[in-house]
Amino acid sequence: QVQLVESGGGLVQPGGSLRLSCAASGLTLDDYHLGWFRQAPGKEREGVSYISSSDGSTYYADSVKGRFTISRDNAKNTLYLQMNSLKPEDTAVYYCAASLERVGVWIAWDRPYEYEYWGQGTQVTVSS
């Protein structure tokens, strides 16, 4: 049974930092492209960041560039999202997601339908 379990969310003041983790079981993260998404109340789920399985290339939403860093530890089968300089508009439920790498197949990294597996989400609240 595949499971992705996020942790590390919480309440933080503006300008603060959090590190989210996504621990995987039932699959080998090395075989998957990985993404972080978020969803604020009343809004659609949006892509935040992505890391490729094949070459480790990364992408970020414009709203988080320079503040967030995605990384993966294949030995621990865990995905991370380091979030610095947090803003109130970063408040959302954050989800990790996995998309099986298919050789020669390009995916639209910020589209939720590209991902087969999802975590349950972790709440991030940025407020003073």
C-alpha positions as CSV (number, residue, x, y, z in Angstrom):
1,Q,0.0,0.0,0.0
2,V,1.4,3.4,-1.1
3,Q,1.5,6.1,1.5
4,L,2.8,9.6,1.4
5,V,2.8,11.3,4.9
6,E,3.5,15.0,5.3
7,S,4.7,16.6,8.5
8,G,6.3,19.8,9.7
9,G,3.4,22.2,9.2
10,G,2.3,24.6,11.9
11,L,1.8,28.2,12.9
12,V,4.6,30.6,12.2
13,Q,5.0,34.4,12.2
14,P,5.6,36.3,9.0
15,G,9.3,36.1,8.0
16,G,9.7,32.8,9.8
17,S,10.7,29.4,8.4
18,L,9.3,25.8,8.3
19,R,10.6,22.6,6.8
20,L,8.0,20.2,5.5
21,S,8.7,16.5,5.1
22,C,7.0,13.9,3.0
23,A,7.8,10.3,4.0
24,A,7.0,7.6,1.5
25,S,6.2,3.9,1.9
26,G,5.1,1.3,-0.6
27,L,7.0,3.0,-3.4
28,T,10.6,4.1,-4.1
29,L,10.7,7.9,-4.5
30,D,13.7,7.6,-6.8
31,D,11.4,6.3,-9.5
32,Y,9.0,9.3,-9.2
33,H,8.9,12.9,-10.1
34,L,7.8,14.7,-7.0
35,G,5.8,17.8,-6.4
36,W,4.6,20.1,-3.6
37,F,1.1,21.7,-4.0
38,R,-0.9,23.9,-1.7
39,Q,-4.6,24.8,-1.4
40,A,-5.9,27.8,0.5
41,P,-9.6,28.0,1.5
42,G,-11.8,28.8,-1.5
43,K,-8.9,28.5,-4.0
44,E,-7.8,25.8,-6.4
45,R,-4.9,23.6,-5.6
46,E,-1.7,25.1,-7.0
47,G,1.7,23.8,-7.8
48,V,4.5,25.1,-5.5
49,S,7.6,23.2,-6.5
50,Y,8.8,20.1,-8.4
51,I,11.9,17.9,-8.5
52,S,12.6,15.6,-11.4
53,S,13.3,11.9,-10.9
54,S,15.7,11.7,-13.8
55,D,18.1,14.6,-13.4
56,G,17.0,16.3,-10.2
57,S,16.0,19.5,-12.0
58,T,13.7,21.7,-10.0
59,Y,10.9,24.2,-10.7
60,Y,9.1,26.7,-8.5
61,A,6.0,28.8,-8.7
62,D,6.9,32.5,-9.2
63,S,5.3,33.3,-5.8
64,V,7.9,31.2,-3.9
65,K,11.1,31.5,-6.0
66,G,14.0,32.5,-3.9
67,R,12.2,31.6,-0.6
68,F,11.4,27.9,-0.9
69,T,13.7,25.0,-1.7
70,I,12.7,21.5,-2.7
71,S,15.0,18.5,-2.0
72,R,14.8,14.8,-1.8
73,D,16.7,12.2,0.2
74,N,16.4,8.9,-1.7
75,A,18.1,7.0,1.0
76,K,15.4,8.0,3.5
77,N,12.7,7.9,0.8
78,T,11.7,11.4,1.9
79,L,10.9,14.6,0.1
80,Y,11.4,18.1,1.7
81,L,10.3,21.6,1.3
82,Q,12.3,24.3,3.1
83,M,10.2,27.4,3.4
84,N,11.9,30.7,4.4
85,S,10.6,34.3,4.6
86,L,7.1,33.1,5.0
87,K,4.3,35.4,4.2
88,P,0.6,35.4,5.2
89,E,-0.3,34.5,1.6
90,D,1.6,31.2,2.0
91,T,-1.1,30.0,4.4
92,A,-2.6,26.8,3.0
93,V,-2.7,23.1,3.3
94,Y,0.4,21.7,1.7
95,Y,0.4,18.4,-0.1
96,C,3.2,16.2,-1.6
97,A,2.6,14.2,-4.7
98,A,4.3,11.6,-6.8
99,S,4.2,10.9,-10.5
100,L,5.9,7.8,-11.9
101,E,8.7,8.6,-14.3
102,R,8.0,7.4,-17.8
103,V,11.0,7.6,-20.1
104,G,10.6,10.3,-22.7
105,V,7.4,11.5,-21.2
106,W,7.2,15.2,-20.2
107,I,4.7,16.2,-17.5
108,A,3.2,19.5,-16.7
109,W,4.6,19.7,-13.2
110,D,2.1,22.1,-11.8
111,R,-1.0,20.2,-12.9
112,P,-2.5,18.0,-10.1
113,Y,-3.8,15.5,-12.7
114,E,-0.2,14.5,-13.6
115,Y,0.3,12.9,-10.1
116,E,-0.9,9.4,-9.1
117,Y,-0.2,9.5,-5.4
118,W,-1.0,12.2,-2.8
119,G,-0.4,12.8,0.9
120,Q,-3.1,13.8,3.2
121,G,-1.8,17.4,3.6
122,T,-0.3,19.4,6.4
123,Q,-1.6,22.9,7.5
124,V,0.8,25.9,7.3
125,T,-0.5,29.1,8.9
126,V,1.5,32.3,8.6
127,S,0.2,34.9,11.0
128,S,1.3,37.3,13.7
